[in-house]
Amino acid sequence: MFGKRHLVRGFAAACAGVLLLSGCGSGDTADANETTAAGDPVAGGELVALQLSEPRTLDPGGLSNTWAHHPIVGNALYGTLMTNDPTTLEVEYGLATGFTTDDGGRTFTLTLRPDVTFTDGTPFDAATVEFNWRRIADPATGSSGIRQAAQITGYEVVDSGTLKITLAEPNPHFAQGVIANALNWIASPTALQKGQAEFDANPVGAGPFTLVNWTRQAKMTFEKNPDYWDAPKPYLDRLVVRGVSDGPQRINAVTTGAADLSLEANWSNLAKADAAGLQTVVTEVGGGQTLALNLRRAPFDDERARRAVALALDLDGLNSVVYNGDGVVPTSLFAESSPLYTDVEWPTANAEEAQKLFDELAAEGKPVSFTFLSYPTTDTRTTGETIQAQLSAFDNVDVQVEVLDYAQATARSNTRDFDMMVSSAAVQDPDYTLWTAFHSRSPGNFTGVADPELDAALDRGRLSESTDERKDVYAEAEQRIVELTPAIFYIAAAPSLMASPDVQGIEMYTLGSLRPEEIWIED
């Protein structure tokens, strides 16, 4: 079982940091084992769950394993190779039985649970994992998982239950990246080779549920897989998943009983859920959500423009408008409870200095003008509009807001066609998050930052297995990120959910990924 979960019991501004920072006594914590305190799991019933977006496809290569995307669907259809304890990051195994390295992370050996089959009857074996991981590494697949898959340069199927991989460079922390993205979800190659349309109608995995029906823009209905390897799980007979990007709709659905559970990213919703007597669970992370600035083009190819916007923004004011003051403005890449925490000083708002920089750039014929690219969620759109309103108080800066649906916004981010947009650098294991987000060679480097000093620190952090050494190295990396300003950390991430009191067995791993096979409904 997992370690501690942070159950939201109070959202007063003075103690909002209890979810991410230790030392605030008003918040309660509870061990995940306590979720079964109502008694032994009860089989049967239906759960209606909300997630923040509807996927464009059920191909695991098109899904993303974070709280803001598609974790319920991915975990339901495909199960998991591995999970982790979000507090300790200790790896726990599911469809895999081991993922080990004996050479400092240059090679890994993946061993699989024997005698498992996909729901189409084909074997779940080492060759199927290789097939899936190669697809995710192929840019043509368009998978966010390429950030990790691209590190793999060699595959060897040792036997049906054993796959050996070789990485381009040693990475002893590679397992955390596998767990946190689409590499953790394996689909039947036979089904995938029938094409996307056929696969979306009949996705085939080895997970706890199978798809009954998908009505686009409405709901997905799943039923229990009677041949799931980890019987008697799943406990539910049916699972209904809806994608709801609008925050008020999500909180209204759960409080009125139209939904039993919702993944959440909005601090204000969590406060309302807590006040309504709902269960609220938040995964502890450092860093947070960012305003990613595209350094590949004007205006943010000029460090002065990035610094000017960072100094001009009132992040506490943004928190008040977007989250009713219930959020937490980040001040570190690590929670104070983390052994990697150091007190690196982050800049604060300075309107006078910001205006000087805007004027300096305008005098050179480079007034700051950019577009905020927004996903359709209420909080993201309001974030863009608030930034636009705040910066309108300054001369020589102009901001436009462009709102797109998830598919369009994701396509634009994948092609790096944006000026500013919301991204995330929510830190659990720093290698996965920080190397992915800010290393010049990372396929997940949305901002385009390319700095040898930062790269060197991130590389040293990746190779080290010493906590003391990693603490020093990541302090260097954090200081360099502050100096370069490739992104503005504007609100602490809330990998979280809210649920009615009768929902039991709630377990989340990595960045707020819910395990539906563990859930049961109290009578």
Salt bridges, closest charged atoms under 4 A:
GLU46 OE1 - ARG238 NE 3.38
ASP59 OD2 - ARG135 NH2 2.65
GLU130 OE2 - ARG134 NE 2.82
GLU169 OE2 - ARG441 NH2 2.78
ASP200 OD2 - ARG216 NH2 3.37
ASP230 OD2 - LYS233 NZ 3.62
GLU264 OE2 - ARG250 NH2 2.66
GLU284 OE1 - HIS6 NE2 3.60
ASP302 OD2 - ARG304 NH2 2.81
ASP302 OD2 - LYS366 NZ 2.90
GLU303 OE2 - ARG307 NE 2.71
GLU360 OE2 - ARG304 NH1 2.64
GLU364 OE2 - ARG304 NH1 2.82
GLU364 OE1 - LYS366 NZ 3.82
GLU402 OE1 - ARG412 NH2 3.21
ASP417 OD1 - ARG297 NH1 3.02
ASP417 OD2 - ARG412 NE 3.14
ASP419 OD1 - ARG297 NE 2.91
ASP429 OD1 - ARG470 NH1 3.51
ASP431 OD1 - ARG462 NE 2.79
ASP451 OD2 - ARG480 NE 2.92
GLU453 OE1 - ARG480 NE 3.72
ASP455 OD1 - HIS439 ND1 3.64
ASP459 OD1 - HIS439 NE2 2.96
ASP459 OD1 - ARG441 NH2 3.97
GLU476 OE1 - ARG460 NH2 2.45
GLU483 OE1 - ARG480 NH1 2.81
GLU507 OE1 - ARG515 NH1 3.43
GLU517 OE2 - ARG515 NE 3.09
GLU518 OE2 - LYS233 NZ 2.88
GLU518 OE2 - ARG515 NH2 3.54
